Amino acid sequence: MAKNILIKPIISEKSEILSAKSPSQYSFVVNKTANKIEVKKAVEDMYPGVKVTRVNTATMPAKAKSRNTRAGVLKGRVSGYKKAFVTLAEGSEIDFFGEV
């Protein structure tokens, strides 16, 4: 169930800055139909020993993209998705990289 809701963690420069500002905040790409309660339950199931205190969501719109090739301009779209910003309880932490 948790694997159907949580698609992947967002590991980008912007999310790292957010995590550095507030160390217990993480970002995930989630299923478009998932609500905040389902996201909270999925994070707590996927990462045992983690207590979620707050979930904020944002639906990102699809974007039109184009690129130039020899054959001409190719136009397409990047699909929209839903982001969830999860705040954990004091002392909780998620280690995405393990022992690298």
C-alpha positions in Angstrom: 0.0 0.0 0.0 2.8 2.5 0.9 4.6 1.7 -2.3 1.5 2.8 -4.3 1.3 6.1 -2.5 5.0 7.1 -2.2 6.6 7.1 -5.7 10.1 8.4 -4.9 11.8 10.9 -2.6 12.8 14.2 -4.2 16.6 14.6 -4.0 17.5 17.9 -5.5 19.4 21.0 -4.6 16.2 22.8 -3.7 15.0 20.0 -1.4 18.4 19.8 0.3 18.3 23.5 1.1 14.8 23.0 2.6 16.1 20.1 4.6 19.0 22.1 5.9 16.8 24.9 6.9 14.5 22.6 8.8 16.3 19.3 9.4 13.2 17.2 9.9 11.5 18.1 6.6 11.6 15.8 3.5 10.0 15.9 0.1 8.3 13.0 -1.9 6.6 12.6 -5.2 3.3 10.9 -4.3 0.3 9.5 -6.2 -2.0 12.2 -7.5 -5.0 10.8 -5.8 -3.4 10.4 -2.3 -4.5 12.7 0.5 -2.5 13.9 3.5 -3.7 11.2 5.8 -2.7 8.4 3.3 0.8 10.1 2.8 1.4 10.2 6.6 0.4 6.6 7.0 2.6 5.5 4.0 5.7 7.3 5.3 5.3 5.8 8.8 4.8 2.3 7.3 7.7 2.7 4.8 10.2 4.0 7.4 9.7 2.3 10.7 10.4 4.3 13.8 9.5 7.6 12.1 6.7 9.8 13.5 5.1 12.3 11.1 3.8 15.5 12.6 2.7 17.5 9.5 2.1 16.9 5.7 1.8 19.7 3.1 1.0 18.8 -0.5 1.4 20.7 -3.8 0.1 19.6 -7.2 2.6 20.6 -9.9 1.1 21.3 -13.3 2.2 19.7 -16.6 4.6 21.8 -18.7 5.0 22.1 -22.5 8.5 21.4 -23.7 10.1 21.8 -27.1 13.5 21.0 -28.6 15.2 21.7 -31.9 16.4 18.8 -34.0 17.6 18.3 -37.5 14.0 17.3 -38.5 12.6 20.4 -36.9 11.1 21.4 -33.6 9.7 18.5 -31.5 7.0 19.5 -29.1 5.9 17.5 -26.1 4.8 17.6 -22.5 6.2 16.8 -19.1 3.5 15.1 -17.0 2.2 16.8 -13.9 2.7 15.3 -10.5 2.0 15.8 -6.8 4.6 16.7 -4.1 4.3 16.1 -0.4 6.4 17.9 2.1 6.6 15.8 5.3 7.7 17.2 8.6 8.9 14.6 11.2 8.8 14.7 14.9 11.8 16.0 16.9 14.6 13.4 16.8 13.1 11.4 13.8 15.2 11.1 10.7 15.1 9.3 7.3 18.4 8.1 5.8 17.9 7.8 2.0 21.5 6.9 1.2 22.3 4.3 3.9 26.0 3.6 4.3 27.5 5.2 1.2 
